[in-house]
Structure formats: structure tokens, C-alpha cells
Amino acid sequence: MFTVVAGLIIVGLSDFIFGDKNISDINGVIAGDLLILIAQVIQAVQVVYEEKYVSKYNIPPLQAVGWEGFFGFCILSILLVPMYYIPAGSFGDNPRHVLEDAIDGFHQIANSPIVLIATIGSITSIAFFNFAGISILKELSATTRVVLDSVRTLVIWLVSLAVGWQSFFYLQLIGFMTLVVGMCIYENLLAPLQRQVCTCTQDSQAETEESRALLYGKDSPDIQYSGDDLYIGEG
């Protein structure tokens, strides 16, 4: 887990070191970072509660995702009504400068096929992501889900580089490599490789001792004989 966190920190430092230094709205940056921190705390509480609830009542992952989507749709539909009238100034990035302008959003979806396709794709991907996340959470643990969730950052980085939305920084590559190694260590994916290396090393040592026995015969100090049997000592 420490290696995973170290990888994410290195990736974040790359933006801090090589990012845009000409930031005029420093208050907006601080507010954004605080909102991200609060969102991470809320997500941590959510996944822990999901693990306890799903495991306790043995709820199928698809049913859990369906109920979460239903309640989320109902709650946000109610909240969008007051948000439509609450002024947000420059923080509201819409024509009316309010917290959320749902009507303007529907107009954009209706008038732009690209926005419509992006919306459908977002709904579909989030549905599959939540289903896979709860399935992992139920079979393994909430910690495992969060560790695997960090791989999304790697995928986003690769896509951003492919379409030219982001510049390449070597520190990001080091950070993501550290992230992948940490994830493999946490999930014990390197254990079979480690056992294979140990087995090959032991086989190589045994072949070396056997070659010495054939070369030197009974004069080798590391070879012990008992009758017709050969015993290889530690040396």
C-alpha cells in the first residue's frame, strides 16, 4: 500500500513541478483541492460501508448498483431544483452563473450529437465500473477495490497522451511504474515470479554441485557419500 501511495504522490509532484506556474486564481485552486480531499474522504466512507452492507446481507452486486443508481437519481433530481436558482458567480460555469443549470444541459445534449454520445458513454462506463467495483468489494475487500481503482489514473494518462491533451513528463512515468509495482506487490502478483526465480536458483545450485561431484569425485569437500548414495553438503 505504501508503494501505491508513493506512486500517486510522485505523479502529483510532476504536475506541481512541471505544471503551469502562471495561476491567477489561487483561491480557486485551493478550493478545488479542498473539494477533492473532501470527496476522497466521502468515497472512503462509502466503500467501507458498502463492504459491510453487501457482505452482511449477501446482496448481489447488480442489485446493489441498481439501488445506488435509483437513490442517487432521486436525490440529485431533487437537489437540481434549488441549484437552478442559487447564484454562484464566476464559480458557476454556465450562462446563468448558477450552481447547476439542468435545462441548459438538456439543450446541449439535444443540439450536439457529440455531447449525446459522450453522455451515453459516460453512463455506460460508470455502470460497468460500479458493478465491477462492488463485485471486487464483495469477493475481496474495500482496500483492494481502492487499490485497483487507482489504475484509472494510469488509463486516463495514457489516453491523454495519445490524443495530445497532455505533455509527457518523465516523473509521471516513474510515478505510474511505482504505482503498478505497488499494486502487483499488494495483490501478491509477484509471488509466483519470486517462487519461480527461487526454484531456478536452487536447480542451478544443484546442477553446479552435481557437476562438481562428477568432476572431482569423492575428493570434493562438499560431497558426502554413504554407500552408493550421494549427498550434497552445504559447503
C-alpha positions, -999 to +999 in steps of 0.1 A: +000+000+000+029+024+008+043+018-027+009+027-043+006+059-023+042+068-032+034+063-069+004+086-067+025+112-048+052+112-075+025+117-102+011+146-083+045+161-078+051+161-115+022+184-121+034+206-092+069+208-106+063+210-144+028+224-143+017+259-153+032+284-129+011+314-141-020+307-119-041+339-114-069+324-093-050+308-064-082+307-043-099+286-069-070+262-069-072+259-031-109+254-031-106+227-058-080+208-038-102+210-007-132+197-026-111+168-040-099+160-004-135+160+009-146+138-020-119+113-012-130+111+024-166+106+014-156+079-011-136+061+016-166+061+039-188+049+011-167+019+001-162+008+037-200+010+043-206-008+010-183-037+020-200-040+054-236-038+040-231-060+009-212-087+029-236-087+058-268-091+038-252-110+008-266-086-017-259-093-054-236-067-069-260-059-097-288-053-072-266-030-051-256-010-082-293-007-092-304+006-058-275+031-056-284+044-090-321+047-081-314+066-049-287+087-065-311+097-093-339+106-069-316+127-046-299+146-074-332+152-092-345+170-060-312+189-055-311+202-090-342+223-084-327+246-057-293+245-075-310+260-106-318+292-086-287+295-063-263+321-078-226+310-079-209+340-096-178+331-115-178+296-099-209+287-119-196+280-154-229+283-173-248+312-189-269+320-158-239+316-134-258+293-110-247+262-093-263+238-118-283+246-149-300+213-158-322+229-185-291+242-203-275+208-200-305+192-218-304+218-245-267+209-251-274+172-253-303+178-277-283+201-300-249+183-300-245+146-311-210+146-297-223+156-262-251+130-265-226+102-274-203+113-246-232+113-221-243+078-231-208+066-230-203+081-195-235+065-182-225+031-196-189+032-184-199+043-149-225+015-147-199-012-156-173+004-133-196+004-103-207-032-110-171-043-112-161-023-081-189-038-059-181-073-073-144-069-062-155-054-029-178-083-021-153-110-031-122-094-017-122-061+002-127-024+000-090-018+002-084-040-029-111-021-048-095+013-040-060+000-050-073-013-083-093+020-087-060+039-088-053+022-122-079+045-137-054+074-133-029+054-155-055+048-182-065+085-182-029+095-185-023+071-215-054+083-233-045+120-227-010+114-241-025+096-271-049+124-281-024+151-273-042+167-243-012+164-220+026+167-223+049+139-213+069+142-182+094+116-171+084+119-135+049+108-143+063+077-159+083+069-128+052+075-106+030+052-127+056+025-128+058+027-090+020+026-088+019-006-109+046-023-090+029-014-057-004-028-070+013-060-080+030-064-046-002-057-028-021-083-048+007-108-045+010-109-083+048-111-080+048-141-056+047-167-085+076-150-102+095-149-070+089-186-064+100-193-100+132-174-095+140-192-062+133-226-079+156-218-108+183-207-084+180-239-064+181-260-095+211-241-107+229-247-074+220-284-075+233-287-111+266-270-100+271-293-071+263-324-092+288-312-118+315-308-091+308-343-079+312-357-114+344-336-119+362-342-086+345-375-075+349-383-038+377-358-034+353-328-033+350-315+003+313-306-002+302-341-013+294-368+012+289-404+003+270-431+022+274-464+004+263-459-032+242-428-024+254-392-030+246-364-005+254-328-014+265-308+017+262-271+024+299-264+019 
